[in-house]
Amino acid sequence: MGTDGLSARQQVRALLQAGVDRFGVEVGFLAQIDLAESTHRTVAAVGAHPKLQRGAEADLPDTYCRELITQSEALSIENAEEQGWTTDPAYQTYDLSCYLGTKIIVEGRVYGTVCFGSREPRSAPLGPGDEAALELLAQSIGRVLEQDRREQKTDAIRDKYELLLEAAPDPVILADIDTGRLIEVNQKAAELIGASEDQIAGRHQADLHPDGEAGRYRRLFQACCRPGAEETVRHFEDGSSIYVQTDDGENVPVEISAATVEVGGRPIAVGIFRDITEQEKRRRTIESSLRAIEEAADGIAVLEDGRYVYVDETHAGMYGFESAEVLLGASWRRLYADDEVARLEEEVFPTLEEEGHWQGEVTGSRPDGTTFPAALSLTVVSEGRLVCTVRDMTDRRQKERALRHRSSAMEAASDGIAILDEAGTYRYVNQAHASIYGYDAPGALVGRSWTACYEEAEQQRLEAEAMAALEETGDWRGEAGGCGRTGRRFRRN
């Protein structure tokens, strides 16, 4: 509705009637002109002229209004017959001996014309007062049309966002940009926050977020409400998550898609909130996995068509390179000697092609000429792409050699040596130990309790003295009375 409770159409008709009365003519009309199509359409009219009624259309060259488009002043024809207009298409079409008209400007552009006329000549020329009245009528009609356009846009926007609020699958919140106050929310937003729509409306936008962080979220709101801004955010610049705090005090991570609109001259922020709790869980899991990969002893690399497209620092360092970037784009063959490359191509790649994965040991080569044993795992993840995991086996090999040396020394020792688990069961027995207790081979004792080598009284003494000392100090030395397989008794240090 326009001013005074009248519609735009009613206001225009009232202004046209005022002009008809002011100028003493029989018809007043508002025409919309399309210059591209060169058309003239009557959108409002008062008076009884048969060809100048609402909805009537004509070619622009057949109207007096064509003259107004190319000039800034109003057009005044008091007597078409005396002024030489009788052969003009406009006179022949409309039979108007009197015509007064001027342009209508709406939102800075020519909308059309407002005109008044009669089939009878006008008795007096247009005076200064008439010119001012005509200009005032044109400006008034222009303002009515501008207001009507604004209201139509406002209604369209309101309809659009009411539909959005009702149908949106996500929480939607509308806020006044100037005050930060919430204007309206949909049911999904009410469910997210844990309050009714009426309870939420009127709150400040900062009230939607965690306590004690109002300033931070106010700055975020202002950044999202810049003129013309349309953006989606789920993290602050430091990478921390954005949260909505429910009325129960729960912080829910959200992604916000924000836009600005103008409704009735009032700037409005529209925010669509998406609960991304599950996405954040997955993100943290992925980040944790990536950190584990980066920190793992295993080197990780991805190859595409035989060349590195991803290499972690562990992988690069294992092969003697200071930076992973050195290997990007390089062939895997750079990391192995020619004979090892030939072996891998002959033995490994056929298995990869057939089964999609391979595990085994390789010998890696470094730029300084040194080599190292490695456990290599290859997995095909897509055509032409491989994930490679490698572990340096140097320490393990050294430990295995040391263990073999110790085992050989223990086997060759003249003293009896045995290893028991926490339950007192033999896990290792050398030949000397087995022989002392009358057994032909160590295997006769492995898996049995140490008590098999002692009588009951000696078992009790050893448990009271030796085992107690072992538990307290970690060692014990003394004599024990053994009992051989045949029952023969003996004492040993």
N, C-alpha and C positions, 0 to 999 in steps of 0.2 A: 504494500500500500504506500501511496505517496503522501504528501503533506495534506493536512486538513481531512484525513481519512478517505480521500478520493483515490481511485486507481489512476495510473499514468494516463490511460485512455480518456478517463473523465476529465482530468486536469487539462489535457490538450484540447479537448472539445470545448471546455469552458473558456480557454484562452482564444480559441478560434472564434467563438461566439462574441467575445469581447471585441475582437478585431472587426468582425462584421458590423457590430453596433457602432464602433468608433468611426469606421470609414464609410458607413452608410452603403454597403454593398450587399449583394444577394448571396454570395458564397465565400466561404473561407476553407482552405484545405492545406494539409501537411503532406508533402510528397517526399518519398525516399528515392534517391537517384543512384543508379549503378552506372558509374562511368565506364567500367569495363564492358558491360553489356549494352550501354547507351539506352537504358530503360528508365521509365518514370512511373512510379506506382503510388497511388493515393492511399495513405495509411490512416487518415482521419479527415473528416469533412463535416461542415455544417452548411445548410442551405439546400436548395432543391435542384441544383444543376444536375441533369441526368448523366453527364459524362464525368462528373467530378464527385464520385461517391467512393466510400471506403472499398479498397480492393481493385479499383479500376486501374488498368495498365495501358501505357502508350509508349511509342518510341520517343526518346528525348528530343530529337530534332523537330518533332511535331508539336512542341510545347514552348510557351514563352520562357519556361524555366531554364532552357538551354542558354539563354543570354546571361543568366545570373552566375553560371559556373565560371565564366571567363572574366568576370568583373567583380570588384570589391564593393561597389555601391548597390543600393537597391534599384529595382527597375520600376518605373512608374509610367503607365500608359493611361492617359485620361480619356482619349477619344481615338480609338484605333482607326476609324474611318478617316478622320482629318489628319492623322499622323502617318498615314501611308502603310498601315499594317494589313489592309484588306486582302492582299495577295499572299500573306504569310500563312504557312501551314497551321500555325497555332490558332490564328483567327478563324481559318476555314474549318478547323476541327472543333473548336470550343465556342466560337461565336461570342467571344468576350471583347466588348468594346472598351471596358475598363479593367486594368490589371495592376495590382501592386504586389511586389514580391521581393524577398531577400533570402539569403542563404541561412541554413541552420548548421551550426558547428557543434559536434558532439565528441567529447574527449579529444579535442584538437584536430578533428578531421571533418570534412564536409559530409554531412548526413543527407541533406536534401534541401528543400525549400519550404517556406511558409508563404502562402499567397492568398490574396483576396481579389475578388472581381465581380463584375456584373455584365449582363448583356446590354445594358444601357450605358451610355457615356457618363463619365464623372463630370460634374458641373464645374469643379475647381481643381487646379493642379495641387499636387502633394506639397504641403507646407512643412516648415521646420518642425512643428509640433507633431504632424503626421509621421514624419520621418523618424522622430524620436520614439513615437508610440510603436511604429513598426519594428524598430530595432529592439525595443524593450520586450515586445511580444516574442520576437525570435530568440532572444536570450533566455526568456522564461521557459519557452518550449524546449530549448536546448538543455536547460538544467533539469527539466522534468524527464527528458529522455536519458540523460546521464544517470540520474538517480534510479530510474527504472532498470537501466543496465546493471548498475551496482547491486540492486536488490535481486535481480535475476541471477547474477553471479553468486551472490551470497546464498541465495536459495539453492543453487546448484551445488555449491560447496557443502552447504549444510546437509543436503540430501545425500551427497556423496559420502560424507563422513559419518552420517547416521547409518547408512548402509554398511560402511566399513566397520563401525562399532558393533553392529548387530551380527554381521556375517563373518567377521575376522576370526580365524582359528587361534590367534595369539592375543595376549593382553594388549589393549590399545588405550593410551592415556592422552588426553588433550589438556594443554596447559597454556595459560596466558603468559606470553613471553615477557611482557613488561613487569608483571608482578611475581611470576613464578608459581602462581596459584593454579591448582588443578581445576579444570572446568568440568570435565566429564570423563568417565571411564566405562569400559564395557564389562560384561559379566566375567570374561576371562581374567581381566585385571583384578576384579574383586576377588576371584578365587585365588589368584596368586598372592595377593596381599593379605587375604583372610579377613576382609571386612566388606560391608555392603557398599554398593555404588554411591549411595547418598552419604555414607560415612566418610568416604574417600574424597569426594568433591569438596573443594575449599581448602584442602591441606596444601602446604607448600611442597614443591617438587623435592626439596632436600629431605622432607620427612619420609620419602620412599626408601631412603638409603641408610646404611649403618650409622648408629649413633656416633657422634664425635667427628664425623667426616663431612659436615655440611658444606664447608668452604670448598673442599675438593670437588664435591658433586655439583655445587653451584657453578664452578668454573667449567665443568664438563657440559652442563646444561647451556651455558652461554655460548660455548664453542659450537654446540650442535644447532644453535638457533641463529647463527649468522644469516643475513639475508640471502635467500637462494640456496642455503646449505641443504644438502641431502646426503646423509652419510650413515654408515653402519659401524658401530663400535662395540667391542666386547672386552677391551683392555685399556687401561690407562697407558700413558707413554712409557712408564717404567715396567710395563708388562703385567702389572697386577690386575686381578679380575674386577669387573664391575658387578656390584650386588644390589639386589632389592631386599630390604629388610621387611619381613612379614610382621603382622601385629603380634605374632607369637614369639618374635625375636629371632627367627631363623633367617640367616643370610643366604639368599638364593642367587647363584651366578646367572647373569643375563647378558644377552646381546640386544643392543638398542638400535633400531633403524629410525632415524629422526628426519623430519622435514618441517618446513615452515610454510604456512598459508595465511591468507588474510581473509577474515570473515567479518563483513560489515565494517571494514576499516580497522579491525582489531587484529594485531599479529598473534597467531596461534601456533604453538608447537605441537606437532603430532608425533608421538613416540610409540613404536611397536616393540614390545618387550618379548623376548623369547627365552624361556628357561633352558639354559645350556648345561645343566648339572651333569648329564651323562657325557656330553662332549668334553667338559672340563675333566671328568674322571679319565676319559680316554686320552686327553692331552697329557695329563700328568703321568699316566702309565707309559705313554710313548716317550715323554721326556726322560722318565726314569730309566726306560730301556736304553735310550740313546746314551745317557750318562754311563750306564753299566757297560755298554759297548765300548765307549771311549776309554773307560777306566780298566777294561778287562785286559788280561794278559794276552788274549787272542787278538791278532790283527784282523781287521775286517776290510774287505775291498769288494767293489762291484765292477765287473768287466762287461763291456758290450762289444761284440764282434772282436773279441780278443784284446781290447784296449781298456785301460782303467778309466772309469767315469766317476768313481768315488774311491778314496783311499783314506783310512784313518791314520793318525800319527803313529799308533802302535805298529801297524803293518809296515809303514815306511821305515820307521826306526829299526825294525827287526832285520830288514834287508840293507841297512846301512845308509839310508838317506835321511838328511837333516829335516826335510819338509815333505809332506804328502803331496804338495802341489807339483813337485818335480816329476811324479809318476803319472799325473793326470794326462791322458791321451797317449801314454806309452804302452807298448805291448808287454804282456806278461813274460815274454821270452827274455826280456832284459834282466830278469831276476834269477835266471838259471843258466848253468853252463850248457854248451852245445849238446853234450851227451845226455844231460838230464832233460833238455828240451825234446830231444829225439825220443827218449823213453816215455815221457808224458804224452807226446803225440801218438805214439804207437800203442801204449797200454791204457792210458787214462781216458783219452777223449772218445774212443769207441764205446767204453762203458758209460760215459756221460751221455752220449747220444742215445744209447739204448735204454738206460735206467733212469737218467735224469740226475744222478748224484754219484759221488765217489769219495772215499776216504782212504788215506794211506800216508806213507812217509815219503818225503822228498828231501833233496839236498839243495838248499838255497845258496846263492852266490852273492857276495857283496862287492861294491865297486873297488874295495881295497884288495880284492883277491881272496879273502877268507870265505870259508863255507860254514854252514851249520845245518844240523839235522832238524827237520820240521815235520809236524803233523799237519796235513793239509786236508781240508774238507771243501768240496766243490758241489754246488747245487744249481741246477738250471731253474730259473724263475720265469723266464719267458724266452721266446725265440731269440737267440743271439745274446742273451744276458745271463751272466753267472754271478752268484754270490760266493765269495771265497773267504774262508776262515783258516787262519794259519797260527800255529803255536810253536815257538822255539823249544826244541827238545834237548838243548845242550845241557841244562842243569839236570834234567831227568837222566840223561845218559851218564853224566858224571856220578850221580847218586847210585845208579845201577851198577857201575863199575866198582864204586867204593863198597857197595853191599856185597858184590861178588868176591872182592878181595877179603872183606871181613869174614864171609862165609868160608872161604878157603882156609883162612887162618884158624878159624874155629874148628874146622874139620881136622886140620893137621895138628892141633894142640894135644899135648899129652895129658893135660888136665881135663876133667870132665866138665862140660859146659851144657847148660840147658836153659831154656826160656819158657816161663810159665805165664798164663794169662791171669786175669784178676780172680778167677775162680780156682786157681791153683792147678790148672790142667796143663800138661806139657804141650807146648806148641813147637818147640825145637829141641832136639837132643843130639849132641855129637857122638861119634863112635866111642870116644874114651868114656863118656858118661854112661853110655849103655853097657860097656864092658865092665866097668866098676861094679855095677849092680847086677852083673851076671846075665845080661841080655846079649844076644848075638848081633842085633841090629837096632839102630835108633828107632825104627818104626814100631818096635814092640812097646815103646813107652809113649810115643806121641798120641795124644788124645786121652791119656789116663791121668789120674790124680797123682800128685807127688807122694801121697800117703802110701802108694803101692810099694815104695822103697823103704818103708819104716814100719816097725811094730807099733802097736797102739800106744804103749807107754812113751816111746820116743816121739810119736806124733804129738802127744799132749805136751811134752816138754818143749818141742820146737815151736808149737803154736803159742805157748806161754812166753817163751824167751825170744826166739828168732823172729817170729811173725810180728810180735809186739814191737821189737826194735825196728824192724823194717818199716812198720807203719809210722813210727815216731821219727826216726832219723834217716830212713831210706837205705840203710845197709846193716849188715850183721856178719860177723866172722866168728867161727867156733867149730868145735867137733860135734859130729853126729854119728850115732850108731846105726849104720845101714843094715838092711836086710836084703840079701840077694834073691834072685829068682828061685834059687834052690832052697832058700831058708837059711843060708849061711850068714852069720852075723859078722860085722866088721866095723871099725871106727875110722872116720876120715875127717881131715881138717876141711 
